[in-house]
Amino acid sequence: MSDTICHCMNVDRETIVKAIKEKNLTTVEEVQDATTAGTGCGNCIPDIEEILVENS
């Protein structure tokens, strides 16, 4: 099971990585649109940014 990154929207790391790779996402906003991660309280945005760097 993958680590939950966005607790508000219940989005895990695997879902974010998959979206980044399949859709060639490069910004937090694109990840938000594709997965809803980071669209609640926003506390996970730094984690999303880190995942983007790791997978770019």
C-alpha positions as CSV (number, residue, x, y, z in Angstrom):
1,M,0.0,0.0,0.0
2,S,1.3,3.4,-0.9
3,D,1.7,6.3,1.5
4,T,-1.2,8.7,1.7
5,I,0.0,12.1,0.6
6,C,-3.2,14.1,0.6
7,H,-5.3,13.2,3.6
8,C,-8.2,15.6,2.7
9,M,-8.8,13.9,-0.6
10,N,-7.3,10.5,0.3
11,V,-4.8,10.4,-2.5
12,D,-1.7,8.2,-2.2
13,R,1.8,8.6,-3.6
14,E,1.3,5.9,-6.2
15,T,-1.7,7.7,-7.7
16,I,0.2,11.0,-7.9
17,V,3.3,9.3,-9.5
18,K,1.2,7.4,-12.0
19,A,-0.6,10.7,-13.0
20,I,2.7,12.5,-13.4
21,K,4.2,9.8,-15.6
22,E,1.1,9.0,-17.7
23,K,0.1,12.7,-18.3
24,N,3.6,14.3,-18.3
25,L,2.5,16.6,-15.5
26,T,5.0,19.3,-14.4
27,T,3.2,21.6,-12.0
28,V,1.4,21.3,-8.7
29,E,-1.7,22.7,-10.4
30,E,-1.6,20.0,-13.1
31,V,-1.4,17.3,-10.3
32,Q,-4.3,19.0,-8.5
33,D,-6.4,18.9,-11.7
34,A,-5.6,15.3,-12.4
35,T,-5.8,13.8,-8.9
36,T,-7.5,16.3,-6.6
37,A,-4.5,16.0,-4.3
38,G,-3.7,19.4,-2.7
39,T,-7.1,20.9,-3.3
40,G,-8.3,20.6,0.3
41,C,-6.2,22.3,3.1
42,G,-3.1,22.5,1.0
43,N,-0.7,21.0,3.6
44,C,0.5,18.4,1.2
45,I,1.6,20.8,-1.6
46,P,5.3,20.6,-0.5
47,D,5.0,16.8,-0.7
48,I,3.5,17.1,-4.2
49,E,6.3,19.4,-5.3
50,E,8.9,16.9,-4.0
51,I,7.2,14.1,-5.9
52,L,7.2,16.2,-9.1
53,V,11.0,16.8,-8.7
54,E,11.6,13.1,-8.0
55,N,9.6,12.0,-11.1
56,S,10.6,14.7,-13.7
